[in-house]
């Protein structure tokens, strides 16, 4: 039952899109006690931590990718890859 729900492009896209955002928010709450989210992002833009934080936000997506690959949920994998490529391209562009 769970396989049918998760082995879709839409489910993979939802997981691939929301996981980095949730992870980034968790890191924001963990690393910061006084700044607002907007101030935190602004400070990241001025420091060298920006790329590191974004890369750490993507690591749970790779874990989900590994689980989907191990279970051979190919349609879910396609869904995970699309937003992941978009995030990686955004990180590369923001680095320049």
N, C-alpha and C positions, 0 to 999 in steps of 0.2 A: 504494500500500500504506500509506504513512504517512498519507495523507489519510483513509483509512477508519478508522485507529486514533485520530487526533486530532480528527476531526470528529464527536465524540460528546459528549453532555452530561457524562458521567462524566469523560472526559479533560479537558474544559474546567474542570470543577469541581476536579479534582486540581491542575491548573496554577494556577487562581485561588486555591486554598487554600494551596498550598505555597510559591508564589513570594514572597508578602510575609513569610512566616515565615523563609525562607532569607535573604532580603534583610535582614531585621531582625537576624538572627544575624551576617551578614557585617558590618553596620554596628557591632554590638556588639564584634566582634573588632577592627575597624579603629579605632574611637573609644576603646576602653578597653583598658588593659593590666593593671590590678590588681584591679578589682572582679569579683565573681561576677555571673552573669546576674541573679540575684535582686536584688543590690545595685544593679546598673545600672538595672533597671526601677524600683526604689524611688526612685533618684535622679532618674530621668526624671519620675516623678510629681510631684516637688517643684519642678521647673524648667519653664521655658517651652519647652524642647526637645522635650517629649513629642509634641506634635502634629506638629512638623516631622519628627521621626524616623519617625512612623507614616506621614506622607504620602510621605516618601522611600521607605518600604518598599512603597508601592503603585505607584510609577512603573514598575517592571518588568512589573507586571500590565497596565498601559496599553500597554506595548510589545507584549506578547503579544496583547492585544486588537487592536492595529493589524495585526499579522501575520495573525491569524485573519480579520479584516474584509477585508483585502486579498485573501486566498485564498478568500473567500466560504465559510468553514466556519461556517455559521450555527448548527449544533448545538453546536459547540465554543464559540462566542460566548455562547450561552445559559448554558453551564456556567461560563464565566469570570465572567459578570455576577452570578450568584447570590452567591458568596462575596465578590465585590468590594463589592456593596451592603451586605453584613453588616459588612465591615471599615469601610466609610465611616460607617455608622450607629454602630458602636462608637467610632470616633474622635470623632464629633460628640458622642455621649453622654459620653465621658470628658473632653471639653473643658469641660463644665458642672459 
